[in-house]
Structure formats: C-alpha cells, structure tokens
C-alpha cells in the first residue's frame, strides 16, 4: 500500500520527536510494524535515526537450562543398533 504525503510527513516529524511506532501507527491508521518497516526502508532518505531502547535486556543463554545439545539436529546415530 502506497504511503500518502501527509502520512510520511507525520511519521518523520513524530519519529524525530521520539514517539513510538505504535503511537505513530495509531495516529495515521497503520500498524506499528508498518511504521517500523517504513522507517527502516527510508532511513537515509528522510534522515531518521534508529531507536535504541536500553531498557529491554537481551535474554541470557544458560547452557545448563537447555537440555538439547548444540547442533542436536545433526546427530544421526541410530540408537536401535546399540
């Protein structure tokens, strides 16, 4: 779906003011994912900076918690021959 000029103007101004993609999408009648895709694809054209949210921590990988060995799908040994 093509973006109208007024939508582009709203996205650019609100994004630079610090609004979230969900808030922007709600105002212009689009989803937050559509707004994020537009910003990602047109970052250079409109001078939009990616948002860094340090409040969301990346999940830690705990190898003791996961019981499957690494590359478990590569194990092809037939256990019926044992």
DAVENQUI-V229150 format. One record per backbone hydrogen bond with DSSP energy under -0.5 kcal/mol. NH is the residue of the N-H (numbers start at 1). CO is the residue of the C=O. Records with the same first field share a line. If there is no record, write none. Layout:
NH = CO + CO
This chain:
8 = 4
9 = 5
10 = 6
11 = 7
12 = 8
13 = 9
14 = 10
15 = 11
16 = 12
17 = 13
18 = 14 + 15
19 = 14
24 = 20
25 = 21
26 = 22
27 = 23
28 = 24
29 = 25
30 = 25
35 = 31
36 = 32
37 = 33
38 = 34
39 = 35
40 = 36
41 = 37
42 = 38
43 = 40
46 = 42
47 = 43
48 = 43
53 = 51
54 = 52
56 = 53
57 = 55
62 = 60
63 = 61
65 = 62
66 = 62
72 = 69
74 = 71
75 = 72
76 = 74
79 = 77
81 = 78
82 = 79
